[in-house]
Amino acid sequence: MTTAAAADDTALRVRGLNLWYDEFQALKNVSAGFRGGAITALIGPSGCGKSTLLRCFNRLNERQRRVTTTGEVLVLGQNIYGPDVNLGELRRVVGMVFQRPNPLPISIYENIVFGLRVHDAVRGATRRRLDEIVEAALRDVLLWDDVKDDLKMRATRLTLEQQQKLCTARLLPLTPSVILMDEPCSALDANGTEAVERLMQELRQRFTIVIVTHNLGQARRVSDDCLFMLLGEVVEQARTVDLFLAPRQKATEMYVEGRYG
């Protein structure tokens, strides 16, 4: 993956994307653009293809058997479905936070440097340099003050909110350009949700963030743009305020007003 910026402010673009699980077509001719330095929310009823689309952006769907994909997904101008794409490098550039926090059962400190070790990016780094990387990542996710005296503690002992922040922090030393979030607050209580939403706002200017959420209130609170999907297709994409207050499509209007889904 190259890291050169695209010519416009679109950091992520989808063109004519189709995906099948065996004979079932989950995505149908999806085309969309995602602005750099903004949060885009993917919304729609369960089974509409939101998470499938999200997992196309780092080719995670291919971990399942018998998946067929056609079309293009361009990250920073490069088609990630091209034959010469290195999946390890792609997943460094496009990081992902899952529904349930998945910290590694090792120390908080080692969680942060784990990705760097996997990508062989810490060879020759001094302990002082690693300490700086860990502190910077934890400060970026608003977690440093909570854990700075317990960096050797097993990460699985953190609260769910703290674990989700840690999983985000684990991505940052790899300097991703895009962060994907698949319902990152679904396992959290109201306080945890508020904290993670605040984190998204802190990160939004530095990264292209794409979030899947079933919570329309959350979509309105945190996102700059929204993309509404139905039955594997994009029905409408617009700035969030426009999509909720003046939707162009009847199906969008019915969904955001809670009349189905």
C-alpha positions as CSV (number, residue, x, y, z in Angstrom):
1,M,0.0,0.0,0.0
2,T,1.2,3.5,-0.8
3,T,0.4,6.3,1.6
4,A,0.1,9.2,-0.9
5,A,-3.1,11.2,-0.4
6,A,-5.8,11.1,-3.1
7,A,-6.2,14.0,-5.4
8,D,-9.4,15.2,-3.6
9,D,-10.5,14.9,0.0
10,T,-11.9,11.4,-0.7
11,A,-9.6,9.0,1.2
12,L,-11.8,5.9,0.5
13,R,-13.8,5.2,-2.6
14,V,-16.0,2.3,-3.7
15,R,-16.9,1.6,-7.3
16,G,-19.3,-1.0,-8.5
17,L,-18.7,-3.3,-5.6
18,N,-20.5,-6.7,-5.5
19,L,-20.0,-9.5,-3.0
20,W,-21.4,-13.0,-2.8
21,Y,-21.4,-15.5,0.1
22,D,-21.7,-18.7,-1.9
23,E,-24.8,-18.0,-4.0
24,F,-26.1,-15.2,-1.8
25,Q,-25.4,-11.7,-3.1
26,A,-24.8,-9.5,0.0
27,L,-23.6,-6.3,-1.8
28,K,-25.1,-5.1,-5.0
29,N,-23.2,-2.5,-7.2
30,V,-22.2,-0.4,-4.2
31,S,-20.5,2.9,-5.1
32,A,-19.7,5.6,-2.5
33,G,-17.0,8.0,-1.3
34,F,-15.6,8.6,2.2
35,R,-14.1,11.9,3.1
36,G,-10.7,12.1,4.8
37,G,-10.7,13.6,8.3
38,A,-14.4,12.8,8.7
39,I,-16.6,10.2,10.3
40,T,-19.0,8.3,8.1
41,A,-21.7,6.2,9.7
42,L,-23.1,3.2,7.8
43,I,-26.7,2.8,8.9
44,G,-29.6,0.5,7.9
45,P,-31.6,-2.4,9.3
46,S,-30.0,-5.7,10.3
47,G,-28.8,-7.8,7.4
48,C,-28.6,-4.8,5.0
49,G,-24.9,-5.3,4.3
50,K,-23.3,-2.6,6.6
51,S,-20.8,-4.9,8.3
52,T,-20.1,-6.7,5.0
53,L,-19.2,-3.4,3.3
54,L,-17.1,-2.3,6.3
55,R,-15.1,-5.6,6.1
56,C,-14.5,-5.1,2.4
57,F,-12.3,-2.1,3.3
58,N,-9.6,-4.3,4.8
59,R,-10.6,-7.5,2.9
60,L,-11.6,-9.2,6.1
61,N,-14.5,-11.0,4.4
62,E,-12.0,-13.2,2.7
63,R,-11.4,-15.1,5.9
64,Q,-14.7,-16.8,5.3
65,R,-14.9,-19.5,2.7
66,R,-16.4,-19.1,-0.8
67,V,-16.6,-15.3,-0.9
68,T,-16.5,-13.7,-4.3
69,T,-16.0,-10.0,-4.8
70,T,-16.0,-7.8,-7.9
71,G,-15.6,-4.1,-8.3
72,E,-13.1,-1.7,-6.8
73,V,-12.2,-0.3,-3.3
74,L,-9.7,2.5,-3.5
75,V,-7.8,3.4,-0.4
76,L,-5.7,6.5,-0.9
77,G,-6.1,6.0,-4.6
78,Q,-5.0,2.4,-4.8
79,N,-7.4,-0.5,-5.6
80,I,-7.0,-2.8,-2.6
81,Y,-8.5,-5.7,-4.7
82,G,-5.6,-5.5,-7.1
83,P,-3.4,-8.5,-7.6
84,D,-0.3,-7.0,-6.0
85,V,-1.8,-5.8,-2.7
86,N,-0.1,-7.1,0.4
87,L,-2.9,-7.9,3.0
88,G,-0.6,-7.3,6.0
89,E,0.3,-3.9,4.8
90,L,-3.3,-3.1,3.9
91,R,-4.4,-4.0,7.4
92,R,-1.8,-1.7,8.8
93,V,-3.1,1.2,6.8
94,V,-6.8,0.3,7.5
95,G,-7.2,-0.6,11.1
96,M,-10.3,-2.1,12.7
97,V,-12.1,-1.9,16.1
98,F,-14.6,-4.7,16.6
99,Q,-18.0,-5.0,18.3
100,R,-16.5,-6.5,21.5
101,P,-13.1,-5.4,22.8
102,N,-10.5,-8.0,22.0
103,P,-7.4,-7.0,24.0
104,L,-4.6,-9.6,23.9
105,P,-4.2,-11.5,27.3
106,I,-0.9,-9.8,27.9
107,S,0.1,-6.5,29.6
108,I,-1.3,-3.1,28.5
109,Y,2.2,-2.1,27.4
110,E,2.7,-5.2,25.3
111,N,-0.8,-4.7,23.7
112,I,0.3,-1.3,22.4
113,V,3.7,-2.5,20.9
114,F,2.3,-5.9,19.6
115,G,1.4,-4.6,16.1
116,L,4.8,-3.0,15.8
117,R,6.5,-6.3,16.7
118,V,4.4,-8.2,14.2
119,H,5.3,-5.8,11.4
120,D,8.9,-5.9,12.5
121,A,8.8,-2.1,13.0
122,V,10.6,-1.9,16.4
123,R,13.9,-3.4,15.4
124,G,16.6,-1.4,17.0
125,A,14.1,0.8,19.0
126,T,15.3,1.6,22.5
127,R,13.2,1.0,25.6
128,R,12.8,4.8,25.9
129,R,11.5,5.0,22.4
130,L,8.9,2.2,23.0
131,D,7.9,4.0,26.2
132,E,7.2,7.2,24.2
133,I,5.2,5.3,21.7
134,V,3.1,3.6,24.4
135,E,2.4,6.9,26.2
136,A,1.5,8.7,23.0
137,A,-1.0,6.0,21.9
138,L,-2.6,5.9,25.3
139,R,-2.8,9.7,25.5
140,D,-4.4,9.8,22.1
141,V,-7.3,7.6,23.3
142,L,-7.6,9.4,26.6
143,L,-6.5,6.4,28.6
144,W,-3.0,7.4,29.8
145,D,-4.1,9.0,33.1
146,D,-6.1,5.9,34.0
147,V,-3.4,3.3,33.4
148,K,0.0,5.0,33.5
149,D,0.9,3.4,36.8
150,D,-0.4,-0.1,35.8
151,L,1.2,-0.7,32.4
152,K,2.2,-4.2,33.4
153,M,-1.3,-5.1,34.3
154,R,-3.0,-7.8,32.1
155,A,-5.2,-5.9,29.6
156,T,-8.2,-8.1,30.1
157,R,-8.6,-6.7,33.6
158,L,-9.6,-3.3,32.3
159,T,-13.2,-2.3,32.1
160,L,-14.9,-2.8,28.8
161,E,-14.8,0.9,28.0
162,Q,-11.0,0.9,28.7
163,Q,-10.5,-2.3,26.7
164,Q,-12.2,-0.7,23.7
165,K,-10.0,2.4,24.0
166,L,-7.0,0.2,24.3
167,C,-7.9,-1.7,21.1
168,T,-8.0,1.6,19.4
169,A,-4.7,2.7,20.9
170,R,-3.2,-0.6,19.6
171,L,-3.8,0.6,16.0
172,L,-2.2,4.0,16.3
173,P,1.5,3.2,16.4
174,L,1.0,1.5,13.0
175,T,0.0,5.0,11.6
176,P,-3.2,3.9,9.9
177,S,-5.0,6.2,7.5
178,V,-8.4,4.7,8.0
179,I,-10.0,3.3,11.1
180,L,-13.0,1.0,10.8
181,M,-15.4,0.6,13.8
182,D,-18.0,-2.2,13.7
183,E,-20.6,-1.2,16.4
184,P,-17.8,-0.3,18.8
185,C,-20.3,0.6,21.6
186,S,-22.6,-2.4,21.4
187,A,-21.0,-4.0,24.5
188,L,-20.8,-0.8,26.6
189,D,-23.1,0.9,29.0
190,A,-24.2,4.6,28.6
191,N,-21.0,6.0,30.3
192,G,-18.8,3.7,28.2
193,T,-20.6,4.7,25.0
194,E,-20.2,8.4,25.9
195,A,-16.5,7.9,26.5
196,V,-15.9,6.1,23.2
197,E,-18.0,8.6,21.2
198,R,-15.8,11.3,22.8
199,L,-12.7,9.4,21.6
200,M,-14.1,9.3,18.0
201,Q,-14.4,13.1,18.1
202,E,-10.8,13.4,19.3
203,L,-9.6,11.2,16.4
204,R,-11.8,12.4,13.6
205,Q,-9.5,15.1,12.2
206,R,-6.5,12.8,12.0
207,F,-8.1,9.7,10.4
208,T,-10.8,8.7,8.0
209,I,-13.3,6.9,10.3
210,V,-16.1,4.6,9.1
211,I,-18.5,3.3,11.8
212,V,-21.3,0.8,11.6
213,T,-24.0,1.5,14.1
214,H,-27.6,0.5,14.7
215,N,-28.0,3.5,17.0
216,L,-29.4,6.3,15.0
217,G,-28.8,8.7,17.9
218,Q,-25.2,7.8,17.8
219,A,-25.0,8.3,14.1
220,R,-26.4,11.8,14.5
221,R,-24.1,12.6,17.4
222,V,-20.7,11.5,16.0
223,S,-20.8,11.3,12.2
224,D,-20.2,14.0,9.6
225,D,-21.7,11.9,6.8
226,C,-24.2,9.0,6.7
227,L,-24.7,6.2,4.2
228,F,-28.0,4.4,4.4
229,M,-28.2,0.8,3.1
230,L,-31.0,-1.6,2.4
231,L,-30.9,-5.1,1.0
232,G,-27.2,-4.8,0.0
233,E,-27.6,-1.5,-1.8
234,V,-26.8,2.1,-1.1
235,V,-30.1,4.0,-0.9
236,E,-28.7,7.4,0.0
237,Q,-25.5,9.0,1.1
238,A,-25.3,12.6,2.4
239,R,-24.1,14.9,5.1
240,T,-25.6,13.6,8.3
241,V,-27.7,16.6,9.0
242,D,-29.2,16.5,5.5
243,L,-29.9,12.8,5.6
244,F,-31.8,13.0,8.9
245,L,-33.6,16.3,8.3
246,A,-34.2,16.3,4.5
247,P,-33.7,12.7,3.1
248,R,-34.1,12.5,-0.6
249,Q,-35.4,8.9,-0.7
250,K,-38.7,7.7,0.8
251,A,-37.0,4.6,2.2
252,T,-34.5,6.7,4.0
253,E,-37.2,8.9,5.5
254,M,-39.1,5.9,6.8
255,Y,-36.0,4.4,8.4
256,V,-34.7,7.6,10.1
257,E,-38.2,8.2,11.4
258,G,-38.4,4.7,12.9
259,R,-41.2,3.4,10.7
260,Y,-39.3,0.3,9.9
261,G,-35.9,-1.5,10.6
